Amino acid sequence: MHDANRNLRTENEELVARIRELDIMVAEQAHGVQRLKDRCRSSDAGCATAMRYVAQKRERMKAGLAVYNTEFA
C-alpha cells in the first residue's frame, strides 16, 4: 500500500510539473499572438493612412486634368 501511494504521489508530481510546463507554453503563445495582433493593428493604421493619401492625390490629379482639358478645349 505504501508503494502504491508513493507511486501515485510521484505520478501526481510529474503531472503537475507537466501542467506547469504547458501553462508556460500557452502563456508564451498568447504573448506571441498578442504581439502579432498589435503589429496588424499598426499595419492596418498605416495602410489606411496610405489609402487616404492616394485618394487625395487621385482627386487632385482629376481636378488638374479637368482644368487642363478646359484650357485646351
PDB file of N, CA, C and O in Angstrom:
ATOM      1  N   MET A   1       0.824  -1.198   0.000  1.00  0.00           N
ATOM      2  CA  MET A   1       0.000   0.000   0.000  1.00  0.00           C
ATOM      3  C   MET A   1       0.869   1.263   0.000  1.00  0.00           C
ATOM      4  O   MET A   1       0.577   2.232  -0.700  1.00  0.00           O
ATOM      5  N   HIS A   2       1.930   1.231   0.790  1.00  0.00           N
ATOM      6  CA  HIS A   2       2.825   2.381   0.880  1.00  0.00           C
ATOM      7  C   HIS A   2       3.474   2.673  -0.470  1.00  0.00           C
ATOM      8  O   HIS A   2       3.609   3.835  -0.853  1.00  0.00           O
ATOM      9  N   ASP A   3       3.877   1.630  -1.195  1.00  0.00           N
ATOM     10  CA  ASP A   3       4.479   1.805  -2.521  1.00  0.00           C
ATOM     11  C   ASP A   3       3.474   2.372  -3.515  1.00  0.00           C
ATOM     12  O   ASP A   3       3.825   3.194  -4.360  1.00  0.00           O
ATOM     13  N   ALA A   4       2.227   1.933  -3.412  1.00  0.00           N
ATOM     14  CA  ALA A   4       1.189   2.432  -4.315  1.00  0.00           C
ATOM     15  C   ALA A   4       0.976   3.923  -4.090  1.00  0.00           C
ATOM     16  O   ALA A   4       0.842   4.686  -5.047  1.00  0.00           O
ATOM     17  N   ASN A   5       0.945   4.340  -2.825  1.00  0.00           N
ATOM     18  CA  ASN A   5       0.785   5.768  -2.515  1.00  0.00           C
ATOM     19  C   ASN A   5       1.978   6.568  -3.019  1.00  0.00           C
ATOM     20  O   ASN A   5       1.813   7.659  -3.566  1.00  0.00           O
ATOM     21  N   ARG A   6       3.162   6.035  -2.838  1.00  0.00           N
ATOM     22  CA  ARG A   6       4.369   6.713  -3.306  1.00  0.00           C
ATOM     23  C   ARG A   6       4.342   6.845  -4.827  1.00  0.00           C
ATOM     24  O   ARG A   6       4.693   7.893  -5.369  1.00  0.00           O
ATOM     25  N   ASN A   7       3.927   5.783  -5.509  1.00  0.00           N
ATOM     26  CA  ASN A   7       3.838   5.821  -6.975  1.00  0.00           C
ATOM     27  C   ASN A   7       2.818   6.860  -7.435  1.00  0.00           C
ATOM     28  O   ASN A   7       3.060   7.611  -8.380  1.00  0.00           O
ATOM     29  N   LEU A   8       1.675   6.890  -6.752  1.00  0.00           N
ATOM     30  CA  LEU A   8       0.643   7.877  -7.109  1.00  0.00           C
ATOM     31  C   LEU A   8       1.142   9.301  -6.857  1.00  0.00           C
ATOM     32  O   LEU A   8       0.904  10.202  -7.661  1.00  0.00           O
ATOM     33  N   ARG A   9       1.831   9.490  -5.744  1.00  0.00           N
ATOM     34  CA  ARG A   9       2.364  10.814  -5.425  1.00  0.00           C
ATOM     35  C   ARG A   9       3.395  11.241  -6.476  1.00  0.00           C
ATOM     36  O   ARG A   9       3.394  12.389  -6.920  1.00  0.00           O
ATOM     37  N   THR A  10       4.268  10.320  -6.868  1.00  0.00           N
ATOM     38  CA  THR A  10       5.274  10.612  -7.888  1.00  0.00           C
ATOM     39  C   THR A  10       4.610  10.944  -9.215  1.00  0.00           C
ATOM     40  O   THR A  10       4.985  11.902  -9.891  1.00  0.00           O
ATOM     41  N   GLU A  11       3.624  10.143  -9.576  1.00  0.00           N
ATOM     42  CA  GLU A  11       2.902  10.398 -10.831  1.00  0.00           C
ATOM     43  C   GLU A  11       2.202  11.752 -10.783  1.00  0.00           C
ATOM     44  O   GLU A  11       2.201  12.496 -11.764  1.00  0.00           O
ATOM     45  N   ASN A  12       1.608  12.064  -9.638  1.00  0.00           N
ATOM     46  CA  ASN A  12       0.925  13.344  -9.480  1.00  0.00           C
ATOM     47  C   ASN A  12       1.915  14.502  -9.617  1.00  0.00           C
ATOM     48  O   ASN A  12       1.617  15.491 -10.287  1.00  0.00           O
ATOM     49  N   GLU A  13       3.074  14.391  -8.997  1.00  0.00           N
ATOM     50  CA  GLU A  13       4.088  15.441  -9.093  1.00  0.00           C
ATOM     51  C   GLU A  13       4.558  15.627 -10.530  1.00  0.00           C
ATOM     52  O   GLU A  13       4.772  16.754 -10.977  1.00  0.00           O
ATOM     53  N   GLU A  14       4.716  14.528 -11.247  1.00  0.00           N
ATOM     54  CA  GLU A  14       5.123  14.609 -12.654  1.00  0.00           C
ATOM     55  C   GLU A  14       4.050  15.291 -13.493  1.00  0.00           C
ATOM     56  O   GLU A  14       4.352  16.103 -14.367  1.00  0.00           O
ATOM     57  N   LEU A  15       2.792  14.949 -13.215  1.00  0.00           N
ATOM     58  CA  LEU A  15       1.690  15.572 -13.962  1.00  0.00           C
ATOM     59  C   LEU A  15       1.589  17.066 -13.654  1.00  0.00           C
ATOM     60  O   LEU A  15       1.348  17.875 -14.550  1.00  0.00           O
ATOM     61  N   VAL A  16       1.774  17.423 -12.392  1.00  0.00           N
ATOM     62  CA  VAL A  16       1.736  18.841 -12.021  1.00  0.00           C
ATOM     63  C   VAL A  16       2.866  19.594 -12.722  1.00  0.00           C
ATOM     64  O   VAL A  16       2.658  20.702 -13.217  1.00  0.00           O
ATOM     65  N   ALA A  17       4.053  19.002 -12.766  1.00  0.00           N
ATOM     66  CA  ALA A  17       5.180  19.638 -13.452  1.00  0.00           C
ATOM     67  C   ALA A  17       4.874  19.800 -14.934  1.00  0.00           C
ATOM     68  O   ALA A  17       5.186  20.837 -15.520  1.00  0.00           O
ATOM     69  N   ARG A  18       4.274  18.796 -15.542  1.00  0.00           N
ATOM     70  CA  ARG A  18       3.931  18.870 -16.973  1.00  0.00           C
ATOM     71  C   ARG A  18       2.881  19.947 -17.222  1.00  0.00           C
ATOM     72  O   ARG A  18       2.964  20.684 -18.205  1.00  0.00           O
ATOM     73  N   ILE A  19       1.899  20.039 -16.337  1.00  0.00           N
ATOM     74  CA  ILE A  19       0.861  21.068 -16.473  1.00  0.00           C
ATOM     75  C   ILE A  19       1.488  22.458 -16.380  1.00  0.00           C
ATOM     76  O   ILE A  19       1.110  23.362 -17.126  1.00  0.00           O
ATOM     77  N   ARG A  20       2.444  22.631 -15.467  1.00  0.00           N
ATOM     78  CA  ARG A  20       3.127  23.931 -15.354  1.00  0.00           C
ATOM     79  C   ARG A  20       3.884  24.259 -16.639  1.00  0.00           C
ATOM     80  O   ARG A  20       3.852  25.395 -17.112  1.00  0.00           O
ATOM     81  N   GLU A  21       4.560  23.265 -17.195  1.00  0.00           N
ATOM     82  CA  GLU A  21       5.275  23.479 -18.462  1.00  0.00           C
ATOM     83  C   GLU A  21       4.311  23.902 -19.562  1.00  0.00           C
ATOM     84  O   GLU A  21       4.590  24.822 -20.329  1.00  0.00           O
ATOM     85  N   LEU A  22       3.168  23.214 -19.627  1.00  0.00           N
ATOM     86  CA  LEU A  22       2.179  23.541 -20.660  1.00  0.00           C
ATOM     87  C   LEU A  22       1.581  24.927 -20.433  1.00  0.00           C
ATOM     88  O   LEU A  22       1.323  25.657 -21.390  1.00  0.00           O
ATOM     89  N   ASP A  23       1.360  25.289 -19.172  1.00  0.00           N
ATOM     90  CA  ASP A  23       0.860  26.634 -18.873  1.00  0.00           C
ATOM     91  C   ASP A  23       1.833  27.698 -19.365  1.00  0.00           C
ATOM     92  O   ASP A  23       1.424  28.719 -19.918  1.00  0.00           O
ATOM     93  N   ILE A  24       3.124  27.450 -19.160  1.00  0.00           N
ATOM     94  CA  ILE A  24       4.142  28.399 -19.623  1.00  0.00           C
ATOM     95  C   ILE A  24       4.110  28.498 -21.144  1.00  0.00           C
ATOM     96  O   ILE A  24       4.196  29.592 -21.702  1.00  0.00           O
ATOM     97  N   MET A  25       3.986  27.351 -21.814  1.00  0.00           N
ATOM     98  CA  MET A  25       3.933  27.360 -23.280  1.00  0.00           C
ATOM     99  C   MET A  25       2.726  28.136 -23.781  1.00  0.00           C
ATOM    100  O   MET A  25       2.833  28.916 -24.728  1.00  0.00           O
ATOM    101  N   VAL A  26       1.576  27.925 -23.146  1.00  0.00           N
ATOM    102  CA  VAL A  26       0.356  28.625 -23.555  1.00  0.00           C
ATOM    103  C   VAL A  26       0.513  30.130 -23.339  1.00  0.00           C
ATOM    104  O   VAL A  26       0.104  30.926 -24.184  1.00  0.00           O
ATOM    105  N   ALA A  27       1.101  30.517 -22.216  1.00  0.00           N
ATOM    106  CA  ALA A  27       1.306  31.946 -21.943  1.00  0.00           C
ATOM    107  C   ALA A  27       2.241  32.566 -22.980  1.00  0.00           C
ATOM    108  O   ALA A  27       2.001  33.682 -23.441  1.00  0.00           O
ATOM    109  N   GLU A  28       3.299  31.853 -23.348  1.00  0.00           N
ATOM    110  CA  GLU A  28       4.222  32.368 -24.363  1.00  0.00           C
ATOM    111  C   GLU A  28       3.529  32.506 -25.711  1.00  0.00           C
ATOM    112  O   GLU A  28       3.742  33.486 -26.426  1.00  0.00           O
ATOM    113  N   GLN A  29       2.703  31.529 -26.058  1.00  0.00           N
ATOM    114  CA  GLN A  29       1.979  31.603 -27.326  1.00  0.00           C
ATOM    115  C   GLN A  29       0.970  32.741 -27.308  1.00  0.00           C
ATOM    116  O   GLN A  29       0.809  33.442 -28.307  1.00  0.00           O
ATOM    117  N   ALA A  30       0.290  32.934 -26.183  1.00  0.00           N
ATOM    118  CA  ALA A  30      -0.673  34.031 -26.074  1.00  0.00           C
ATOM    119  C   ALA A  30       0.040  35.371 -26.229  1.00  0.00           C
ATOM    120  O   ALA A  30      -0.483  36.290 -26.860  1.00  0.00           O
ATOM    121  N   HIS A  31       1.224  35.476 -25.656  1.00  0.00           N
ATOM    122  CA  HIS A  31       2.008  36.710 -25.790  1.00  0.00           C
ATOM    123  C   HIS A  31       2.391  36.935 -27.252  1.00  0.00           C
ATOM    124  O   HIS A  31       2.310  38.057 -27.751  1.00  0.00           O
ATOM    125  N   GLY A  32       2.806  35.876 -27.931  1.00  0.00           N
ATOM    126  CA  GLY A  32       3.157  35.984 -29.353  1.00  0.00           C
ATOM    127  C   GLY A  32       1.970  36.391 -30.202  1.00  0.00           C
ATOM    128  O   GLY A  32       2.102  37.218 -31.104  1.00  0.00           O
ATOM    129  N   VAL A  33       0.811  35.816 -29.919  1.00  0.00           N
ATOM    130  CA  VAL A  33      -0.402  36.158 -30.666  1.00  0.00           C
ATOM    131  C   VAL A  33      -0.759  37.625 -30.431  1.00  0.00           C
ATOM    132  O   VAL A  33      -1.144  38.329 -31.364  1.00  0.00           O
ATOM    133  N   GLN A  34      -0.634  38.083 -29.191  1.00  0.00           N
ATOM    134  CA  GLN A  34      -0.943  39.480 -28.894  1.00  0.00           C
ATOM    135  C   GLN A  34       0.000  40.420 -29.632  1.00  0.00           C
ATOM    136  O   GLN A  34      -0.427  41.457 -30.140  1.00  0.00           O
ATOM    137  N   ARG A  35       1.280  40.062 -29.692  1.00  0.00           N
ATOM    138  CA  ARG A  35       2.237  40.890 -30.436  1.00  0.00           C
ATOM    139  C   ARG A  35       1.862  40.949 -31.912  1.00  0.00           C
ATOM    140  O   ARG A  35       1.954  42.008 -32.532  1.00  0.00           O
ATOM    141  N   LEU A  36       1.439  39.817 -32.481  1.00  0.00           N
ATOM    142  CA  LEU A  36       1.017  39.816 -33.887  1.00  0.00           C
ATOM    143  C   LEU A  36      -0.216  40.683 -34.093  1.00  0.00           C
ATOM    144  O   LEU A  36      -0.313  41.406 -35.084  1.00  0.00           O
ATOM    145  N   LYS A  37      -1.161  40.610 -33.155  1.00  0.00           N
ATOM    146  CA  LYS A  37      -2.355  41.452 -33.253  1.00  0.00           C
ATOM    147  C   LYS A  37      -1.977  42.927 -33.220  1.00  0.00           C
ATOM    148  O   LYS A  37      -2.516  43.734 -33.978  1.00  0.00           O
ATOM    149  N   ASP A  38      -1.041  43.274 -32.331  1.00  0.00           N
ATOM    150  CA  ASP A  38      -0.597  44.667 -32.242  1.00  0.00           C
ATOM    151  C   ASP A  38       0.069  45.112 -33.537  1.00  0.00           C
ATOM    152  O   ASP A  38      -0.154  46.229 -34.004  1.00  0.00           O
ATOM    153  N   ARG A  39       0.884  44.242 -34.111  1.00  0.00           N
ATOM    154  CA  ARG A  39       1.546  44.578 -35.379  1.00  0.00           C
ATOM    155  C   ARG A  39       0.520  44.747 -36.492  1.00  0.00           C
ATOM    156  O   ARG A  39       0.649  45.646 -37.323  1.00  0.00           O
ATOM    157  N   CYS A  40      -0.490  43.896 -36.515  1.00  0.00           N
ATOM    158  CA  CYS A  40      -1.536  44.009 -37.544  1.00  0.00           C
ATOM    159  C   CYS A  40      -2.301  45.314 -37.378  1.00  0.00           C
ATOM    160  O   CYS A  40      -2.611  45.989 -38.360  1.00  0.00           O
ATOM    161  N   ARG A  41      -2.606  45.667 -36.131  1.00  0.00           N
ATOM    162  CA  ARG A  41      -3.322  46.914 -35.880  1.00  0.00           C
ATOM    163  C   ARG A  41      -2.509  48.097 -36.388  1.00  0.00           C
ATOM    164  O   ARG A  41      -3.045  49.003 -37.026  1.00  0.00           O
ATOM    165  N   SER A  42      -1.218  48.081 -36.102  1.00  0.00           N
ATOM    166  CA  SER A  42      -0.334  49.154 -36.558  1.00  0.00           C
ATOM    167  C   SER A  42      -0.258  49.178 -38.081  1.00  0.00           C
ATOM    168  O   SER A  42      -0.295  50.245 -38.693  1.00  0.00           O
ATOM    169  N   SER A  43      -0.153  48.010 -38.682  1.00  0.00           N
ATOM    170  CA  SER A  43      -0.084  47.911 -40.140  1.00  0.00           C
ATOM    171  C   SER A  43      -1.384  48.386 -40.777  1.00  0.00           C
ATOM    172  O   SER A  43      -1.361  49.075 -41.796  1.00  0.00           O
ATOM    173  N   ASP A  44      -2.514  48.022 -40.183  1.00  0.00           N
ATOM    174  CA  ASP A  44      -3.808  48.466 -40.708  1.00  0.00           C
ATOM    175  C   ASP A  44      -3.923  49.984 -40.664  1.00  0.00           C
ATOM    176  O   ASP A  44      -4.440  50.601 -41.596  1.00  0.00           O
ATOM    177  N   ALA A  45      -3.441  50.581 -39.585  1.00  0.00           N
ATOM    178  CA  ALA A  45      -3.489  52.042 -39.469  1.00  0.00           C
ATOM    179  C   ALA A  45      -2.612  52.685 -40.542  1.00  0.00           C
ATOM    180  O   ALA A  45      -3.006  53.677 -41.156  1.00  0.00           O
ATOM    181  N   GLY A  46      -1.438  52.128 -40.767  1.00  0.00           N
ATOM    182  CA  GLY A  46      -0.556  52.651 -41.808  1.00  0.00           C
ATOM    183  C   GLY A  46      -1.164  52.508 -43.186  1.00  0.00           C
ATOM    184  O   GLY A  46      -1.037  53.400 -44.025  1.00  0.00           O
ATOM    185  N   CYS A  47      -1.820  51.395 -43.418  1.00  0.00           N
ATOM    186  CA  CYS A  47      -2.467  51.156 -44.711  1.00  0.00           C
ATOM    187  C   CYS A  47      -3.606  52.155 -44.925  1.00  0.00           C
ATOM    188  O   CYS A  47      -3.763  52.694 -46.021  1.00  0.00           O
ATOM    189  N   ALA A  48      -4.390  52.400 -43.889  1.00  0.00           N
ATOM    190  CA  ALA A  48      -5.494  53.356 -44.012  1.00  0.00           C
ATOM    191  C   ALA A  48      -4.962  54.752 -44.319  1.00  0.00           C
ATOM    192  O   ALA A  48      -5.543  55.478 -45.125  1.00  0.00           O
ATOM    193  N   THR A  49      -3.867  55.125 -43.682  1.00  0.00           N
ATOM    194  CA  THR A  49      -3.252  56.427 -43.952  1.00  0.00           C
ATOM    195  C   THR A  49      -2.782  56.516 -45.402  1.00  0.00           C
ATOM    196  O   THR A  49      -2.998  57.527 -46.071  1.00  0.00           O
ATOM    197  N   ALA A  50      -2.148  55.466 -45.877  1.00  0.00           N
ATOM    198  CA  ALA A  50      -1.672  55.444 -47.267  1.00  0.00           C
ATOM    199  C   ALA A  50      -2.838  55.521 -48.245  1.00  0.00           C
ATOM    200  O   ALA A  50      -2.743  56.205 -49.264  1.00  0.00           O
ATOM    201  N   MET A  51      -3.925  54.837 -47.953  1.00  0.00           N
ATOM    202  CA  MET A  51      -5.093  54.863 -48.843  1.00  0.00           C
ATOM    203  C   MET A  51      -5.708  56.260 -48.889  1.00  0.00           C
ATOM    204  O   MET A  51      -6.128  56.713 -49.954  1.00  0.00           O
ATOM    205  N   ARG A  52      -5.766  56.944 -47.752  1.00  0.00           N
ATOM    206  CA  ARG A  52      -6.280  58.327 -47.747  1.00  0.00           C
ATOM    207  C   ARG A  52      -5.378  59.233 -48.581  1.00  0.00           C
ATOM    208  O   ARG A  52      -5.861  60.083 -49.329  1.00  0.00           O
ATOM    209  N   TYR A  53      -4.071  59.047 -48.447  1.00  0.00           N
ATOM    210  CA  TYR A  53      -3.109  59.843 -49.211  1.00  0.00           C
ATOM    211  C   TYR A  53      -3.297  59.617 -50.708  1.00  0.00           C
ATOM    212  O   TYR A  53      -3.315  60.572 -51.484  1.00  0.00           O
ATOM    213  N   VAL A  54      -3.435  58.363 -51.112  1.00  0.00           N
ATOM    214  CA  VAL A  54      -3.631  58.037 -52.530  1.00  0.00           C
ATOM    215  C   VAL A  54      -4.940  58.638 -53.032  1.00  0.00           C
ATOM    216  O   VAL A  54      -4.995  59.160 -54.146  1.00  0.00           O
ATOM    217  N   ALA A  55      -5.991  58.568 -52.219  1.00  0.00           N
ATOM    218  CA  ALA A  55      -7.279  59.135 -52.631  1.00  0.00           C
ATOM    219  C   ALA A  55      -7.170  60.650 -52.826  1.00  0.00           C
ATOM    220  O   ALA A  55      -7.725  61.198 -53.778  1.00  0.00           O
ATOM    221  N   GLN A  56      -6.455  61.321 -51.926  1.00  0.00           N
ATOM    222  CA  GLN A  56      -6.263  62.767 -52.067  1.00  0.00           C
ATOM    223  C   GLN A  56      -5.486  63.093 -53.340  1.00  0.00           C
ATOM    224  O   GLN A  56      -5.860  64.000 -54.083  1.00  0.00           O
ATOM    225  N   LYS A  57      -4.424  62.366 -53.586  1.00  0.00           N
ATOM    226  CA  LYS A  57      -3.620  62.598 -54.795  1.00  0.00           C
ATOM    227  C   LYS A  57      -4.447  62.347 -56.054  1.00  0.00           C
ATOM    228  O   LYS A  57      -4.338  63.087 -57.032  1.00  0.00           O
ATOM    229  N   ARG A  58      -5.272  61.305 -56.026  1.00  0.00           N
ATOM    230  CA  ARG A  58      -6.113  60.990 -57.183  1.00  0.00           C
ATOM    231  C   ARG A  58      -7.091  62.128 -57.447  1.00  0.00           C
ATOM    232  O   ARG A  58      -7.288  62.517 -58.598  1.00  0.00           O
ATOM    233  N   GLU A  59      -7.703  62.665 -56.399  1.00  0.00           N
ATOM    234  CA  GLU A  59      -8.659  63.763 -56.570  1.00  0.00           C
ATOM    235  C   GLU A  59      -7.960  65.013 -57.108  1.00  0.00           C
ATOM    236  O   GLU A  59      -8.502  65.716 -57.961  1.00  0.00           O
ATOM    237  N   ARG A  60      -6.758  65.285 -56.604  1.00  0.00           N
ATOM    238  CA  ARG A  60      -6.006  66.439 -57.121  1.00  0.00           C
ATOM    239  C   ARG A  60      -5.658  66.250 -58.587  1.00  0.00           C
ATOM    240  O   ARG A  60      -5.736  67.191 -59.377  1.00  0.00           O
ATOM    241  N   MET A  61      -5.277  65.042 -58.948  1.00  0.00           N
ATOM    242  CA  MET A  61      -4.931  64.766 -60.342  1.00  0.00           C
ATOM    243  C   MET A  61      -6.162  64.907 -61.238  1.00  0.00           C
ATOM    244  O   MET A  61      -6.074  65.457 -62.336  1.00  0.00           O
ATOM    245  N   LYS A  62      -7.302  64.412 -60.773  1.00  0.00           N
ATOM    246  CA  LYS A  62      -8.529  64.548 -61.565  1.00  0.00           C
ATOM    247  C   LYS A  62      -8.890  66.022 -61.745  1.00  0.00           C
ATOM    248  O   LYS A  62      -9.298  66.441 -62.828  1.00  0.00           O
ATOM    249  N   ALA A  63      -8.738  66.799 -60.679  1.00  0.00           N
ATOM    250  CA  ALA A  63      -9.037  68.232 -60.775  1.00  0.00           C
ATOM    251  C   ALA A  63      -8.063  68.911 -61.735  1.00  0.00           C
ATOM    252  O   ALA A  63      -8.462  69.763 -62.529  1.00  0.00           O
ATOM    253  N   GLY A  64      -6.799  68.537 -61.661  1.00  0.00           N
ATOM    254  CA  GLY A  64      -5.803  69.106 -62.569  1.00  0.00           C
ATOM    255  C   GLY A  64      -6.089  68.747 -64.011  1.00  0.00           C
ATOM    256  O   GLY A  64      -5.925  69.587 -64.896  1.00  0.00           O
ATOM    257  N   LEU A  65      -6.512  67.523 -64.272  1.00  0.00           N
ATOM    258  CA  LEU A  65      -6.850  67.106 -65.637  1.00  0.00           C
ATOM    259  C   LEU A  65      -8.083  67.840 -66.144  1.00  0.00           C
ATOM    260  O   LEU A  65      -8.169  68.179 -67.325  1.00  0.00           O
ATOM    261  N   ALA A  66      -9.033  68.084 -65.255  1.00  0.00           N
ATOM    262  CA  ALA A  66     -10.231  68.822 -65.666  1.00  0.00           C
ATOM    263  C   ALA A  66      -9.853  70.240 -66.084  1.00  0.00           C
ATOM    264  O   ALA A  66     -10.342  70.739 -67.098  1.00  0.00           O
ATOM    265  N   VAL A  67      -8.990  70.887 -65.313  1.00  0.00           N
ATOM    266  CA  VAL A  67      -8.529  72.242 -65.664  1.00  0.00           C
ATOM    267  C   VAL A  67      -7.754  72.196 -66.973  1.00  0.00           C
ATOM    268  O   VAL A  67      -7.962  73.040 -67.844  1.00  0.00           O
ATOM    269  N   TYR A  68      -6.885  71.244 -67.119  1.00  0.00           N
ATOM    270  CA  TYR A  68      -6.081  71.090 -68.337  1.00  0.00           C
ATOM    271  C   TYR A  68      -6.982  70.917 -69.556  1.00  0.00           C
ATOM    272  O   TYR A  68      -6.760  71.545 -70.591  1.00  0.00           O
ATOM    273  N   ASN A  69      -7.997  70.065 -69.432  1.00  0.00           N
ATOM    274  CA  ASN A  69      -8.906  69.809 -70.556  1.00  0.00           C
ATOM    275  C   ASN A  69      -9.731  71.038 -70.909  1.00  0.00           C
ATOM    276  O   ASN A  69      -9.992  71.285 -72.087  1.00  0.00           O
ATOM    277  N   THR A  70     -10.144  71.807 -69.916  1.00  0.00           N
ATOM    278  CA  THR A  70     -10.934  73.006 -70.231  1.00  0.00           C
ATOM    279  C   THR A  70     -10.069  74.093 -70.865  1.00  0.00           C
ATOM    280  O   THR A  70     -10.555  74.867 -71.689  1.00  0.00           O
ATOM    281  N   GLU A  71      -8.804  74.158 -70.491  1.00  0.00           N
ATOM    282  CA  GLU A  71      -7.914  75.162 -71.083  1.00  0.00           C
ATOM    283  C   GLU A  71      -7.615  74.857 -72.549  1.00  0.00           C
ATOM    284  O   GLU A  71      -7.453  75.777 -73.351  1.00  0.00           O
ATOM    285  N   PHE A  72      -7.542  73.581 -72.903  1.00  0.00           N
ATOM    286  CA  PHE A  72      -7.200  73.210 -74.275  1.00  0.00           C
ATOM    287  C   PHE A  72      -8.408  72.792 -75.100  1.00  0.00           C
ATOM    288  O   PHE A  72      -8.253  72.280 -76.209  1.00  0.00           O
ATOM    289  N   ALA A  73      -9.589  72.999 -74.581  1.00  0.00           N
ATOM    290  CA  ALA A  73     -10.783  72.617 -75.340  1.00  0.00           C
ATOM    291  C   ALA A  73     -11.266  73.734 -76.220  1.00  0.00           C
ATOM    292  O   ALA A  73     -12.262  73.577 -76.927  1.00  0.00           O
TER     293      ALA A  73
END
